[in-house]
Amino acid sequence: MAVIRAVQAAGGFATVLQRGEPDAGSLVLVLLENRDISKFYERMPSLSGGREWVCAKQQDPENPQDFSDYVARRGRQDPDLWIVELDIAQGERFIP
């Protein structure tokens, strides 16, 4: 995956948390910065009829388990889903 190589080349860490369907699976990104601030990005339909990346969930520092539960639940809801974690400063710059 190009995004994983790009993050690693920039000195960050990237890994696949869940492997989805190779040809038809959707991609979501979990962005971390120094294993701290977590955000969950996925492509959603837009008003223009296309699809755009949006932050669907952000970790609450008071309840980090809620974020982990959300990611796990999304993975169970869609077994075709690819979940990729990027741990790098300003991870949004790597969103395709």
OpenMM code with the backbone's topology and positions (N, CA, C; nanometers):
from openmm import Vec3, app, unit

residues = "MET ALA VAL ILE ARG ALA VAL GLN ALA ALA GLY GLY PHE ALA THR VAL LEU GLN ARG GLY GLU PRO ASP ALA GLY SER LEU VAL LEU VAL LEU LEU GLU ASN ARG ASP ILE SER LYS PHE TYR GLU ARG MET PRO SER LEU SER GLY GLY ARG GLU TRP VAL CYS ALA LYS GLN GLN ASP PRO GLU ASN PRO GLN ASP PHE SER ASP TYR VAL ALA ARG ARG GLY ARG GLN ASP PRO ASP LEU TRP ILE VAL GLU LEU ASP ILE ALA GLN GLY GLU ARG PHE ILE PRO".split()
positions = [
    Vec3(0.0833, -0.1175, 0.0000),
    Vec3(0.0000, 0.0000, 0.0000),
    Vec3(0.0883, 0.1246, 0.0000),
    Vec3(0.0589, 0.2140, -0.0901),
    Vec3(0.1422, 0.3328, -0.1088),
    Vec3(0.1457, 0.4215, 0.0157),
    Vec3(0.0335, 0.4341, 0.0847),
    Vec3(0.0287, 0.5211, 0.2024),
    Vec3(0.1211, 0.4681, 0.3126),
    Vec3(0.1297, 0.3388, 0.3273),
    Vec3(0.2179, 0.2795, 0.4289),
    Vec3(0.3639, 0.3102, 0.3943),
    Vec3(0.3999, 0.2908, 0.2686),
    Vec3(0.5382, 0.3192, 0.2263),
    Vec3(0.5721, 0.4666, 0.2441),
    Vec3(0.4772, 0.5550, 0.2114),
    Vec3(0.5022, 0.6991, 0.2242),
    Vec3(0.5245, 0.7400, 0.3700),
    Vec3(0.4438, 0.6866, 0.4600),
    Vec3(0.4589, 0.7179, 0.6025),
    Vec3(0.5923, 0.6649, 0.6549),
    Vec3(0.6271, 0.5421, 0.6188),
    Vec3(0.7527, 0.4846, 0.6640),
    Vec3(0.8728, 0.5606, 0.6076),
    Vec3(0.8633, 0.6049, 0.4820),
    Vec3(0.9715, 0.6821, 0.4210),
    Vec3(0.9893, 0.8173, 0.4903),
    Vec3(0.8803, 0.8695, 0.5488),
    Vec3(0.8867, 0.9978, 0.6195),
    Vec3(0.9255, 0.9810, 0.7659),
    Vec3(0.9586, 0.8579, 0.8069),
    Vec3(1.0047, 0.8337, 0.9433),
    Vec3(0.8960, 0.7938, 1.0413),
    Vec3(0.7762, 0.7692, 0.9924),
    Vec3(0.6660, 0.7283, 1.0792),
    Vec3(0.6485, 0.5778, 1.0795),
    Vec3(0.5437, 0.5349, 1.1473),
    Vec3(0.5106, 0.3930, 1.1568),
    Vec3(0.3720, 0.3738, 1.0972),
    Vec3(0.3557, 0.2691, 1.0179),
    Vec3(0.2255, 0.2385, 0.9587),
    Vec3(0.2074, 0.0874, 0.9571),
    Vec3(0.0845, 0.0453, 0.9833),
    Vec3(0.0562, -0.0976, 0.9837),
    Vec3(-0.0901, -0.1223, 0.9477),
    Vec3(-0.1168, -0.2409, 0.8987),
    Vec3(-0.2533, -0.2819, 0.8681),
    Vec3(-0.3105, -0.3470, 0.9939),
    Vec3(-0.4185, -0.2896, 1.0480),
    Vec3(-0.4849, -0.3460, 1.1655),
    Vec3(-0.5855, -0.4544, 1.1264),
    Vec3(-0.6473, -0.4380, 1.0088),
    Vec3(-0.7433, -0.5370, 0.9590),
    Vec3(-0.7313, -0.5434, 0.8082),
    Vec3(-0.7138, -0.6643, 0.7580),
    Vec3(-0.7088, -0.6847, 0.6133),
    Vec3(-0.8499, -0.7104, 0.5629),
    Vec3(-0.8869, -0.6336, 0.4623),
    Vec3(-1.0195, -0.6470, 0.4044),
    Vec3(-1.0159, -0.7219, 0.2724),
    Vec3(-1.1213, -0.7086, 0.1969),
    Vec3(-1.1344, -0.7705, 0.0655),
    Vec3(-1.0362, -0.7024, -0.0296),
    Vec3(-0.9483, -0.7780, -0.0948),
    Vec3(-0.8444, -0.7166, -0.1779),
    Vec3(-0.8957, -0.6289, -0.2914),
    Vec3(-1.0061, -0.6647, -0.3535),
    Vec3(-1.0522, -0.5905, -0.4703),
    Vec3(-1.1628, -0.4902, -0.4402),
    Vec3(-1.2481, -0.5201, -0.3438),
    Vec3(-1.3655, -0.4344, -0.3222),
    Vec3(-1.3728, -0.3730, -0.1824),
    Vec3(-1.2779, -0.4027, -0.0967),
    Vec3(-1.2834, -0.3519, 0.0403),
    Vec3(-1.2548, -0.2036, 0.0497),
    Vec3(-1.3272, -0.1361, 0.1360),
    Vec3(-1.3046, 0.0068, 0.1613),
    Vec3(-1.1850, 0.0242, 0.2534),
    Vec3(-1.1278, 0.1433, 0.2522),
    Vec3(-1.0116, 0.1766, 0.3341),
    Vec3(-1.0502, 0.2826, 0.4353),
    Vec3(-1.0122, 0.2612, 0.5606),
    Vec3(-1.0226, 0.3641, 0.6638),
    Vec3(-0.8850, 0.3810, 0.7257),
    Vec3(-0.8593, 0.5002, 0.7780),
    Vec3(-0.7292, 0.5299, 0.8369),
    Vec3(-0.7453, 0.5712, 0.9819),
    Vec3(-0.6637, 0.5132, 1.0676),
    Vec3(-0.6549, 0.5548, 1.2068),
    Vec3(-0.5244, 0.6322, 1.2181),
    Vec3(-0.5356, 0.7608, 1.2500),
    Vec3(-0.4177, 0.8463, 1.2596),
    Vec3(-0.3815, 0.8692, 1.4053),
    Vec3(-0.2546, 0.8509, 1.4355),
    Vec3(-0.2022, 0.8772, 1.5691),
    Vec3(-0.0838, 0.9710, 1.5560),
    Vec3(-0.0581, 1.0415, 1.6630),
    Vec3(0.0608, 1.1252, 1.6673),
    Vec3(0.1316, 1.0938, 1.7979),
    Vec3(0.2478, 1.0308, 1.7874),
    Vec3(0.3227, 0.9852, 1.9049),
    Vec3(0.2381, 0.8968, 1.9951),
    Vec3(0.1607, 0.8090, 1.9347),
    Vec3(0.0749, 0.7146, 2.0082),
    Vec3(-0.0214, 0.7859, 2.1018),
    Vec3(-0.0629, 0.9061, 2.0638),
    Vec3(-0.1465, 0.9846, 2.1532),
    Vec3(-0.2798, 1.0180, 2.0885),
    Vec3(-0.2888, 1.1272, 2.0202),
    Vec3(-0.4148, 1.1754, 1.9642),
    Vec3(-0.4580, 1.0826, 1.8506),
    Vec3(-0.5733, 1.0195, 1.8646),
    Vec3(-0.6215, 0.9268, 1.7630),
    Vec3(-0.7422, 0.9842, 1.6903),
    Vec3(-0.7425, 0.9658, 1.5576),
    Vec3(-0.8539, 1.0078, 1.4741),
    Vec3(-0.8842, 0.8960, 1.3753),
    Vec3(-1.0117, 0.8806, 1.3438),
    Vec3(-1.0584, 0.7773, 1.2524),
    Vec3(-1.1136, 0.8463, 1.1278),
    Vec3(-1.0482, 0.8253, 1.0128),
    Vec3(-1.0899, 0.8870, 0.8870),
    Vec3(-1.1479, 0.7820, 0.7932),
    Vec3(-1.2584, 0.8180, 0.7293),
    Vec3(-1.3138, 0.7323, 0.6259),
    Vec3(-1.3748, 0.8172, 0.5157),
    Vec3(-1.3902, 0.7551, 0.4001),
    Vec3(-1.4493, 0.8263, 0.2862),
    Vec3(-1.6005, 0.8167, 0.2972),
    Vec3(-1.6638, 0.9329, 0.2882),
    Vec3(-1.8089, 0.9415, 0.3016),
    Vec3(-1.8648, 1.0131, 0.1783),
    Vec3(-1.9903, 0.9818, 0.1432),
    Vec3(-2.0526, 1.0531, 0.0313),
    Vec3(-2.0605, 1.2032, 0.0616),
    Vec3(-2.0368, 1.2826, -0.0414),
    Vec3(-2.0440, 1.4280, -0.0253),
    Vec3(-2.1657, 1.4826, -0.0991),
    Vec3(-2.1978, 1.6076, -0.0749),
    Vec3(-2.3118, 1.6708, -0.1409),
    Vec3(-2.2922, 1.6809, -0.2918),
    Vec3(-2.1673, 1.6826, -0.3362),
    Vec3(-2.1391, 1.6921, -0.4797),
    Vec3(-2.1578, 1.5597, -0.5517),
    Vec3(-2.1859, 1.4542, -0.4777),
    Vec3(-2.2053, 1.3228, -0.5383),
    Vec3(-2.0814, 1.2361, -0.5347),
    Vec3(-1.9680, 1.2934, -0.4998),
    Vec3(-1.8444, 1.2163, -0.4889),
    Vec3(-1.8265, 1.1626, -0.3478),
    Vec3(-1.7046, 1.1299, -0.3165),
    Vec3(-1.6720, 1.0818, -0.1818),
    Vec3(-1.5510, 1.1609, -0.1337),
    Vec3(-1.5517, 1.1981, -0.0058),
    Vec3(-1.4391, 1.2720, 0.0503),
    Vec3(-1.4039, 1.2146, 0.1868),
    Vec3(-1.2787, 1.2343, 0.2244),
    Vec3(-1.2303, 1.1865, 0.3535),
    Vec3(-1.2808, 1.2786, 0.4642),
    Vec3(-1.3373, 1.2192, 0.5678),
    Vec3(-1.3840, 1.2953, 0.6841),
    Vec3(-1.3385, 1.2255, 0.8114),
    Vec3(-1.3197, 1.3055, 0.9149),
    Vec3(-1.2863, 1.2502, 1.0460),
    Vec3(-1.4173, 1.2058, 1.1102),
    Vec3(-1.4385, 1.0755, 1.1163),
    Vec3(-1.5635, 1.0206, 1.1681),
    Vec3(-1.5618, 1.0056, 1.3199),
    Vec3(-1.4425, 0.9993, 1.3794),
    Vec3(-1.4329, 0.9801, 1.5246),
    Vec3(-1.2984, 1.0319, 1.5707),
    Vec3(-1.2983, 1.0988, 1.6849),
    Vec3(-1.1738, 1.1449, 1.7463),
    Vec3(-1.1701, 1.0935, 1.8898),
    Vec3(-1.0527, 1.0532, 1.9334),
    Vec3(-1.0378, 0.9980, 2.0675),
    Vec3(-1.0618, 1.1048, 2.1736),
    Vec3(-1.1405, 1.0686, 2.2714),
    Vec3(-1.1628, 1.1532, 2.3882),
    Vec3(-1.0533, 1.1197, 2.4894),
    Vec3(-0.9683, 1.2161, 2.5270),
    Vec3(-0.8602, 1.1872, 2.6219),
    Vec3(-0.9106, 1.1317, 2.7549),
    Vec3(-1.0336, 1.1644, 2.7909),
    Vec3(-1.0907, 1.1154, 2.9163),
    Vec3(-1.1373, 0.9703, 2.9065),
    Vec3(-1.1598, 0.9219, 2.7829),
    Vec3(-1.2115, 0.7866, 2.7639),
    Vec3(-1.1492, 0.7240, 2.6383),
    Vec3(-1.0211, 0.6899, 2.6422),
    Vec3(-0.9554, 0.6349, 2.5231),
    Vec3(-1.0112, 0.4989, 2.4809),
    Vec3(-1.0681, 0.4252, 2.5738),
    Vec3(-1.1233, 0.2934, 2.5410),
    Vec3(-1.2401, 0.3046, 2.4436),
    Vec3(-1.3153, 0.4142, 2.4511),
    Vec3(-1.4278, 0.4357, 2.3606),
    Vec3(-1.3810, 0.4371, 2.2152),
    Vec3(-1.2656, 0.4980, 2.1886),
    Vec3(-1.2116, 0.5033, 2.0525),
    Vec3(-1.1723, 0.3632, 2.0057),
    Vec3(-1.1034, 0.2890, 2.0905),
    Vec3(-1.0634, 0.1523, 2.0558),
    Vec3(-1.1851, 0.0656, 2.0278),
    Vec3(-1.2883, 0.0808, 2.1087),
    Vec3(-1.4117, 0.0052, 2.0884),
    Vec3(-1.4761, 0.0409, 1.9544),
    Vec3(-1.4727, 0.1687, 1.9192),
    Vec3(-1.5308, 0.2148, 1.7930),
    Vec3(-1.4595, 0.1496, 1.6742),
    Vec3(-1.3268, 0.1503, 1.6762),
    Vec3(-1.2484, 0.0910, 1.5669),
    Vec3(-1.2793, -0.0584, 1.5560),
    Vec3(-1.2827, -0.1278, 1.6676),
    Vec3(-1.3125, -0.2711, 1.6669),
    Vec3(-1.4539, -0.2972, 1.6139),
    Vec3(-1.5487, -0.2157, 1.6559),
    Vec3(-1.6876, -0.2324, 1.6121),
    Vec3(-1.6999, -0.2118, 1.4608),
    Vec3(-1.6320, -0.1087, 1.4062),
    Vec3(-1.6361, -0.0847, 1.2610),
    Vec3(-1.5765, -0.2032, 1.1852),
    Vec3(-1.4720, -0.2627, 1.2402),
    Vec3(-1.4122, -0.3789, 1.1762),
    Vec3(-1.5042, -0.4989, 1.1751),
    Vec3(-1.5795, -0.5165, 1.2822),
    Vec3(-1.6758, -0.6278, 1.2880),
    Vec3(-1.7946, -0.6036, 1.1961),
    Vec3(-1.8363, -0.4783, 1.1828),
    Vec3(-1.9517, -0.4447, 1.0988),
    Vec3(-1.9240, -0.4704, 0.9511),
    Vec3(-1.7997, -0.4539, 0.9100),
    Vec3(-1.7642, -0.4681, 0.7683),
    Vec3(-1.6371, -0.5513, 0.7555),
    Vec3(-1.6506, -0.6827, 0.7361),
    Vec3(-1.5314, -0.7676, 0.7264),
    Vec3(-1.4480, -0.7405, 0.6008),
    Vec3(-1.5032, -0.6670, 0.5032),
    Vec3(-1.4267, -0.6314, 0.3831),
    Vec3(-1.3401, -0.5078, 0.4039),
    Vec3(-1.3549, -0.4415, 0.5167),
    Vec3(-1.2905, -0.3146, 0.5461),
    Vec3(-1.1411, -0.3322, 0.5744),
    Vec3(-1.0612, -0.2443, 0.5153),
    Vec3(-0.9193, -0.2359, 0.5466),
    Vec3(-0.9032, -0.1245, 0.6504),
    Vec3(-0.8398, -0.1549, 0.7625),
    Vec3(-0.8115, -0.0547, 0.8650),
    Vec3(-0.6598, -0.0398, 0.8733),
    Vec3(-0.6115, 0.0796, 0.8421),
    Vec3(-0.4678, 0.1059, 0.8394),
    Vec3(-0.4367, 0.2141, 0.9421),
    Vec3(-0.3379, 0.1878, 1.0242),
    Vec3(-0.2964, 0.2820, 1.1283),
    Vec3(-0.1696, 0.3536, 1.0846),
    Vec3(-0.1717, 0.4865, 1.0966),
    Vec3(-0.0556, 0.5699, 1.0653),
    Vec3(-0.0155, 0.6451, 1.1912),
    Vec3(0.1079, 0.6296, 1.2341),
    Vec3(0.1573, 0.7012, 1.3518),
    Vec3(0.2688, 0.7944, 1.3064),
    Vec3(0.2307, 0.9212, 1.2844),
    Vec3(0.3245, 1.0210, 1.2344),
    Vec3(0.2640, 1.1587, 1.2590),
    Vec3(0.3488, 1.2571, 1.2785),
    Vec3(0.3011, 1.3944, 1.2964),
    Vec3(0.2276, 1.4411, 1.1710),
    Vec3(0.1198, 1.5132, 1.1904),
    Vec3(0.0393, 1.5673, 1.0804),
    Vec3(0.0022, 1.4584, 0.9797),
    Vec3(-0.0538, 1.3500, 1.0302),
    Vec3(-0.0886, 1.2351, 0.9462),
    Vec3(-0.1874, 1.2652, 0.8370),
    Vec3(-0.2659, 1.3712, 0.8510),
    Vec3(-0.3637, 1.4061, 0.7493),
    Vec3(-0.3002, 1.4310, 0.6126),
    Vec3(-0.1745, 1.4690, 0.6107),
    Vec3(-0.1070, 1.4951, 0.4824),
    Vec3(-0.0885, 1.3690, 0.4002),
    Vec3(-0.1057, 1.2510, 0.4626),
    Vec3(-0.0892, 1.1245, 0.3920),
    Vec3(-0.2231, 1.0645, 0.3465),
    Vec3(-0.3315, 1.1332, 0.3722),
    Vec3(-0.4617, 1.0829, 0.3284),
    Vec3(-0.4669, 1.0942, 0.1767),
    Vec3(-0.4950, 0.9809, 0.1090),
    Vec3(-0.4930, 0.9821, -0.0387),
    Vec3(-0.6012, 1.0693, -0.0988),
] * unit.nanometer
topology = app.Topology()
chain = topology.addChain("A")
for resn in residues:
    res = topology.addResidue(resn, chain)
    for name in ("N", "CA", "C"):
        topology.addAtom(name, app.Element.getBySymbol(name[0]), res)
